[in-house]
Amino acid sequence: MDFLRQTGIKTVDLAGYSFGAWVIAQMKRKDAADAIILVSPPAAMMAFDAAASIPNLKLAVTGSRDEFAPPDLVKRLVTQWNPTAAFAVIPGADHFFFKFTDRLAEILGQKG
């Protein structure tokens, strides 16, 4: 992150899907990113203990049938991480968003 800023890049946003969302949540300096988007953070299978707060979290998305990122669990975590962050559930979608990628792209385009 520091390297990107040193090269003159003024805005650094991060987005992670599944394990990538977990990696972002483990960052020590979560405030180094201007905005963070998490797609299907796998809270049912990985510990998110290091993520007590994600101040720049703007959006979290999961599917209603996502067994690795169950909507109720992800919503509870999002509320803890940043109560002002948007949270979206795609009805019918599982963890891989098969046949729901257009809807996912639409949500990311609106709020991302």
Backbone as JSON Lines, residues from 0, in Angstrom:
{"i":0,"aa":"M","n":[0.83,-1.17,0.0],"ca":[0.0,0.0,0.0],"c":[0.88,1.25,0.0]}
{"i":1,"aa":"D","n":[1.88,1.25,0.86],"ca":[2.77,2.41,0.91],"c":[3.46,2.6,-0.44]}
{"i":2,"aa":"F","n":[3.89,1.5,-1.05],"ca":[4.55,1.59,-2.35],"c":[3.63,2.23,-3.39]}
{"i":3,"aa":"L","n":[2.39,1.82,-3.42],"ca":[1.45,2.4,-4.39],"c":[1.3,3.89,-4.18]}
{"i":4,"aa":"R","n":[1.19,4.3,-2.95],"ca":[1.06,5.73,-2.66],"c":[2.33,6.49,-3.05]}
{"i":5,"aa":"Q","n":[3.48,5.87,-2.83],"ca":[4.75,6.52,-3.18],"c":[4.9,6.71,-4.68]}
{"i":6,"aa":"T","n":[4.22,5.89,-5.47],"ca":[4.3,6.03,-6.93],"c":[3.36,7.11,-7.44]}
{"i":7,"aa":"G","n":[2.62,7.74,-6.55],"ca":[1.74,8.82,-6.95],"c":[0.27,8.43,-7.04]}
{"i":8,"aa":"I","n":[-0.02,7.17,-6.81],"ca":[-1.42,6.75,-6.81],"c":[-2.09,7.32,-5.57]}
{"i":9,"aa":"K","n":[-3.16,8.05,-5.78],"ca":[-3.8,8.74,-4.66],"c":[-4.89,7.92,-3.98]}
{"i":10,"aa":"T","n":[-5.57,7.08,-4.73],"ca":[-6.67,6.29,-4.18],"c":[-6.36,4.81,-4.33]}
{"i":11,"aa":"V","n":[-6.44,4.09,-3.24],"ca":[-6.21,2.64,-3.26],"c":[-7.43,1.97,-2.64]}
{"i":12,"aa":"D","n":[-8.16,1.23,-3.47],"ca":[-9.31,0.46,-3.01],"c":[-8.95,-1.01,-3.07]}
{"i":13,"aa":"L","n":[-9.49,-1.79,-2.15],"ca":[-9.24,-3.23,-2.12],"c":[-10.56,-3.99,-2.2]}
{"i":14,"aa":"A","n":[-10.55,-5.07,-2.97],"ca":[-11.7,-5.96,-3.03],"c":[-11.18,-7.38,-2.95]}
{"i":15,"aa":"G","n":[-11.86,-8.21,-2.19],"ca":[-11.45,-9.6,-2.07],"c":[-12.65,-10.52,-2.09]}
{"i":16,"aa":"Y","n":[-12.47,-11.67,-2.74],"ca":[-13.5,-12.69,-2.82],"c":[-13.04,-13.92,-2.05]}
{"i":17,"aa":"S","n":[-13.88,-14.43,-1.17],"ca":[-13.62,-15.65,-0.42],"c":[-12.31,-15.53,0.37]}
{"i":18,"aa":"F","n":[-11.31,-16.36,0.05],"ca":[-10.04,-16.29,0.77],"c":[-9.42,-14.91,0.66]}
{"i":19,"aa":"G","n":[-9.58,-14.26,-0.47],"ca":[-9.07,-12.9,-0.64],"c":[-9.72,-11.92,0.32]}
{"i":20,"aa":"A","n":[-11.01,-12.13,0.61],"ca":[-11.7,-11.3,1.59],"c":[-11.11,-11.53,2.98]}
{"i":21,"aa":"W","n":[-10.8,-12.79,3.27],"ca":[-10.18,-13.12,4.56],"c":[-8.81,-12.45,4.67]}
{"i":22,"aa":"V","n":[-8.02,-12.5,3.61],"ca":[-6.69,-11.88,3.61],"c":[-6.8,-10.39,3.91]}
{"i":23,"aa":"I","n":[-7.72,-9.71,3.25],"ca":[-7.91,-8.28,3.5],"c":[-8.3,-8.04,4.96]}
{"i":24,"aa":"A","n":[-9.19,-8.87,5.49],"ca":[-9.63,-8.7,6.88],"c":[-8.49,-8.9,7.87]}
{"i":25,"aa":"Q","n":[-7.45,-9.63,7.49],"ca":[-6.31,-9.87,8.38],"c":[-5.27,-8.75,8.34]}
{"i":26,"aa":"M","n":[-5.4,-7.83,7.39],"ca":[-4.41,-6.75,7.28],"c":[-4.3,-5.99,8.6]}
{"i":27,"aa":"K","n":[-3.09,-5.65,8.95],"ca":[-2.88,-4.89,10.19],"c":[-3.33,-3.45,10.04]}
{"i":28,"aa":"R","n":[-3.14,-2.87,8.86],"ca":[-3.5,-1.47,8.62],"c":[-4.68,-1.4,7.65]}
{"i":29,"aa":"K","n":[-5.84,-1.79,8.11],"ca":[-7.02,-1.78,7.25],"c":[-7.4,-0.38,6.81]}
{"i":30,"aa":"D","n":[-6.98,0.62,7.59],"ca":[-7.29,2.0,7.23],"c":[-6.38,2.53,6.11]}
{"i":31,"aa":"A","n":[-5.41,1.73,5.67],"ca":[-4.52,2.16,4.59],"c":[-5.25,2.2,3.25]}
{"i":32,"aa":"A","n":[-6.31,1.43,3.11],"ca":[-7.11,1.45,1.88],"c":[-8.2,2.5,2.01]}
{"i":33,"aa":"D","n":[-8.52,3.13,0.9],"ca":[-9.58,4.14,0.91],"c":[-10.96,3.5,0.99]}
{"i":34,"aa":"A","n":[-11.12,2.34,0.38],"ca":[-12.39,1.62,0.41],"c":[-12.1,0.13,0.33]}
{"i":35,"aa":"I","n":[-12.92,-0.65,1.01],"ca":[-12.77,-2.11,1.02],"c":[-14.12,-2.74,0.68]}
{"i":36,"aa":"I","n":[-14.08,-3.72,-0.22],"ca":[-15.26,-4.51,-0.58],"c":[-14.92,-5.97,-0.33]}
{"i":37,"aa":"L","n":[-15.8,-6.68,0.37],"ca":[-15.62,-8.1,0.65],"c":[-16.76,-8.88,0.01]}
{"i":38,"aa":"V","n":[-16.41,-9.85,-0.81],"ca":[-17.39,-10.71,-1.46],"c":[-17.26,-12.11,-0.89]}
{"i":39,"aa":"S","n":[-18.32,-12.59,-0.3],"ca":[-18.37,-13.93,0.3],"c":[-17.21,-14.21,1.25]}
{"i":40,"aa":"P","n":[-17.02,-13.35,2.28],"ca":[-15.98,-13.66,3.27],"c":[-16.34,-14.97,3.97]}
{"i":41,"aa":"P","n":[-15.47,-15.99,3.92],"ca":[-15.82,-17.34,4.38],"c":[-15.83,-17.49,5.9]}
{"i":42,"aa":"A","n":[-16.74,-16.77,6.54],"ca":[-16.78,-16.72,8.0],"c":[-17.16,-18.04,8.65]}
{"i":43,"aa":"A","n":[-17.8,-18.94,7.93],"ca":[-18.19,-20.23,8.51],"c":[-17.03,-21.22,8.53]}
{"i":44,"aa":"M","n":[-15.95,-20.92,7.83],"ca":[-14.84,-21.88,7.79],"c":[-13.49,-21.28,8.16]}
{"i":45,"aa":"M","n":[-13.4,-19.97,8.32],"ca":[-12.13,-19.34,8.68],"c":[-12.39,-18.32,9.79]}
{"i":46,"aa":"A","n":[-11.43,-18.19,10.69],"ca":[-11.57,-17.24,11.79],"c":[-11.3,-15.82,11.31]}
{"i":47,"aa":"F","n":[-12.17,-14.93,11.7],"ca":[-12.02,-13.52,11.38],"c":[-11.73,-12.71,12.65]}
{"i":48,"aa":"D","n":[-11.08,-13.36,13.63],"ca":[-10.81,-12.73,14.92],"c":[-9.96,-11.47,14.81]}
{"i":49,"aa":"A","n":[-9.04,-11.43,13.86],"ca":[-8.16,-10.26,13.72],"c":[-8.91,-9.05,13.18]}
{"i":50,"aa":"A","n":[-10.11,-9.27,12.72],"ca":[-10.88,-8.19,12.09],"c":[-11.92,-7.63,13.05]}
{"i":51,"aa":"A","n":[-11.47,-7.06,14.15],"ca":[-12.41,-6.46,15.1],"c":[-13.1,-5.24,14.48]}
{"i":52,"aa":"S","n":[-12.37,-4.56,13.6],"ca":[-12.9,-3.37,12.95],"c":[-12.3,-3.25,11.56]}
{"i":53,"aa":"I","n":[-13.13,-2.88,10.6],"ca":[-12.66,-2.59,9.25],"c":[-13.26,-1.24,8.89]}
{"i":54,"aa":"P","n":[-12.61,-0.15,9.3],"ca":[-13.21,1.17,9.2],"c":[-13.57,1.61,7.78]}
{"i":55,"aa":"N","n":[-12.84,1.16,6.79],"ca":[-13.11,1.6,5.42],"c":[-13.9,0.58,4.61]}
{"i":56,"aa":"L","n":[-14.52,-0.38,5.31],"ca":[-15.39,-1.33,4.62],"c":[-16.59,-0.57,4.08]}
{"i":57,"aa":"K","n":[-16.81,-0.67,2.79],"ca":[-17.93,0.01,2.15],"c":[-19.06,-0.94,1.8]}
{"i":58,"aa":"L","n":[-18.7,-2.2,1.48],"ca":[-19.71,-3.14,1.0],"c":[-19.27,-4.57,1.26]}
{"i":59,"aa":"A","n":[-20.21,-5.4,1.67],"ca":[-20.01,-6.85,1.75],"c":[-21.18,-7.5,1.03]}
{"i":60,"aa":"V","n":[-20.87,-8.54,0.26],"ca":[-21.89,-9.23,-0.54],"c":[-21.75,-10.73,-0.31]}
{"i":61,"aa":"T","n":[-22.87,-11.42,-0.23],"ca":[-22.87,-12.87,-0.17],"c":[-24.14,-13.38,-0.84]}
{"i":62,"aa":"G","n":[-24.21,-14.69,-1.0],"ca":[-25.4,-15.3,-1.59],"c":[-26.28,-15.91,-0.51]}
{"i":63,"aa":"S","n":[-27.56,-15.99,-0.77],"ca":[-28.48,-16.55,0.23],"c":[-28.23,-18.03,0.48]}
{"i":64,"aa":"R","n":[-27.56,-18.7,-0.46],"ca":[-27.27,-20.13,-0.32],"c":[-25.78,-20.39,-0.11]}
{"i":65,"aa":"D","n":[-25.05,-19.38,0.33],"ca":[-23.6,-19.52,0.51],"c":[-23.31,-20.21,1.85]}
{"i":66,"aa":"E","n":[-22.86,-21.45,1.78],"ca":[-22.59,-22.2,3.01],"c":[-21.27,-21.81,3.67]}
{"i":67,"aa":"F","n":[-20.38,-21.16,2.94],"ca":[-19.11,-20.71,3.51],"c":[-19.21,-19.29,4.08]}
{"i":68,"aa":"A","n":[-20.13,-18.52,3.55],"ca":[-20.37,-17.14,4.0],"c":[-21.87,-16.95,4.21]}
{"i":69,"aa":"P","n":[-22.43,-17.63,5.23],"ca":[-23.87,-17.54,5.45],"c":[-24.31,-16.09,5.72]}
{"i":70,"aa":"P","n":[-25.38,-15.65,5.09],"ca":[-25.8,-14.25,5.22],"c":[-25.95,-13.76,6.65]}
{"i":71,"aa":"D","n":[-26.55,-14.55,7.53],"ca":[-26.74,-14.1,8.92],"c":[-25.41,-13.86,9.62]}
{"i":72,"aa":"L","n":[-24.47,-14.75,9.41],"ca":[-23.16,-14.62,10.03],"c":[-22.39,-13.44,9.44]}
{"i":73,"aa":"V","n":[-22.4,-13.31,8.13],"ca":[-21.69,-12.2,7.48],"c":[-22.3,-10.87,7.9]}
{"i":74,"aa":"K","n":[-23.61,-10.79,7.95],"ca":[-24.26,-9.54,8.37],"c":[-23.84,-9.16,9.79]}
{"i":75,"aa":"R","n":[-23.8,-10.14,10.68],"ca":[-23.39,-9.87,12.06],"c":[-21.96,-9.33,12.1]}
{"i":76,"aa":"L","n":[-21.07,-9.92,11.3],"ca":[-19.69,-9.46,11.26],"c":[-19.58,-8.06,10.64]}
{"i":77,"aa":"V","n":[-20.32,-7.82,9.57],"ca":[-20.28,-6.5,8.92],"c":[-20.72,-5.43,9.9]}
{"i":78,"aa":"T","n":[-21.76,-5.71,10.67],"ca":[-22.23,-4.75,11.67],"c":[-21.14,-4.45,12.7]}
{"i":79,"aa":"Q","n":[-20.36,-5.46,13.04],"ca":[-19.25,-5.28,13.98],"c":[-18.1,-4.52,13.31]}
{"i":80,"aa":"W","n":[-17.77,-4.89,12.08],"ca":[-16.63,-4.28,11.39],"c":[-16.84,-2.81,11.07]}
{"i":81,"aa":"N","n":[-18.02,-2.5,10.54],"ca":[-18.35,-1.11,10.2],"c":[-19.86,-1.01,10.04]}
{"i":82,"aa":"P","n":[-20.55,-0.48,11.04],"ca":[-22.01,-0.41,11.0],"c":[-22.57,0.4,9.83]}
{"i":83,"aa":"T","n":[-21.76,1.24,9.21],"ca":[-22.25,2.05,8.1],"c":[-22.04,1.38,6.74]}
{"i":84,"aa":"A","n":[-21.38,0.23,6.72],"ca":[-21.12,-0.46,5.45],"c":[-22.42,-1.03,4.87]}
{"i":85,"aa":"A","n":[-22.5,-1.04,3.55],"ca":[-23.64,-1.66,2.87],"c":[-23.47,-3.18,2.9]}
{"i":86,"aa":"F","n":[-24.59,-3.87,2.94],"ca":[-24.58,-5.33,2.95],"c":[-25.63,-5.81,1.97]}
{"i":87,"aa":"A","n":[-25.24,-6.71,1.07],"ca":[-26.18,-7.21,0.06],"c":[-26.17,-8.74,0.05]}
{"i":88,"aa":"V","n":[-27.34,-9.3,-0.11],"ca":[-27.5,-10.75,-0.26],"c":[-28.16,-10.99,-1.61]}
{"i":89,"aa":"I","n":[-27.55,-11.87,-2.39],"ca":[-28.11,-12.22,-3.7],"c":[-28.95,-13.48,-3.53]}
{"i":90,"aa":"P","n":[-30.27,-13.35,-3.66],"ca":[-31.16,-14.51,-3.48],"c":[-30.82,-15.64,-4.46]}
{"i":91,"aa":"G","n":[-30.7,-16.85,-3.91],"ca":[-30.44,-18.02,-4.73],"c":[-28.98,-18.32,-5.02]}
{"i":92,"aa":"A","n":[-28.1,-17.36,-4.78],"ca":[-26.68,-17.54,-5.11],"c":[-25.96,-18.34,-4.03]}
{"i":93,"aa":"D","n":[-25.05,-19.22,-4.49],"ca":[-24.19,-19.93,-3.55],"c":[-22.83,-19.22,-3.5]}
{"i":94,"aa":"H","n":[-21.84,-19.88,-2.96],"ca":[-20.53,-19.25,-2.78],"c":[-19.85,-18.87,-4.09]}
{"i":95,"aa":"F","n":[-20.21,-19.55,-5.16],"ca":[-19.51,-19.34,-6.43],"c":[-20.31,-18.47,-7.4]}
{"i":96,"aa":"F","n":[-21.49,-18.04,-7.02],"ca":[-22.32,-17.12,-7.8],"c":[-22.61,-17.63,-9.21]}
{"i":97,"aa":"F","n":[-22.61,-18.98,-9.38],"ca":[-22.92,-19.56,-10.68],"c":[-24.31,-19.1,-11.11]}
{"i":98,"aa":"K","n":[-24.41,-18.53,-12.28],"ca":[-25.63,-17.95,-12.86],"c":[-26.06,-16.65,-12.18]}
{"i":99,"aa":"F","n":[-25.23,-16.12,-11.3],"ca":[-25.57,-14.88,-10.61],"c":[-24.46,-13.82,-10.76]}
{"i":100,"aa":"T","n":[-23.51,-14.05,-11.65],"ca":[-22.4,-13.1,-11.79],"c":[-22.88,-11.75,-12.32]}
{"i":101,"aa":"D","n":[-23.9,-11.73,-13.16],"ca":[-24.42,-10.44,-13.63],"c":[-24.99,-9.63,-12.48]}
{"i":102,"aa":"R","n":[-25.72,-10.29,-11.6],"ca":[-26.29,-9.59,-10.44],"c":[-25.18,-9.11,-9.5]}
{"i":103,"aa":"L","n":[-24.17,-9.94,-9.31],"ca":[-23.03,-9.54,-8.49],"c":[-22.35,-8.31,-9.09]}
{"i":104,"aa":"A","n":[-22.12,-8.33,-10.39],"ca":[-21.48,-7.18,-11.06],"c":[-22.34,-5.93,-10.93]}
{"i":105,"aa":"E","n":[-23.64,-6.1,-11.01],"ca":[-24.55,-4.96,-10.86],"c":[-24.42,-4.34,-9.47]}
{"i":106,"aa":"I","n":[-24.41,-5.17,-8.45],"ca":[-24.28,-4.68,-7.07],"c":[-22.93,-4.0,-6.87]}
{"i":107,"aa":"L","n":[-21.88,-4.62,-7.36],"ca":[-20.54,-4.02,-7.21],"c":[-20.45,-2.7,-7.95]}
{"i":108,"aa":"G","n":[-21.09,-2.6,-9.09],"ca":[-21.08,-1.36,-9.85],"c":[-21.86,-0.25,-9.19]}
{"i":109,"aa":"Q","n":[-22.91,-0.6,-8.48],"ca":[-23.74,0.4,-7.81],"c":[-23.08,0.96,-6.56]}
{"i":110,"aa":"K","n":[-22.47,0.07,-5.79],"ca":[-21.99,0.47,-4.47],"c":[-20.49,0.4,-4.33]}
{"i":111,"aa":"G","n":[-19.85,-0.2,-5.29],"ca":[-18.41,-0.41,-5.17],"c":[-17.6,0.78,-5.54]}
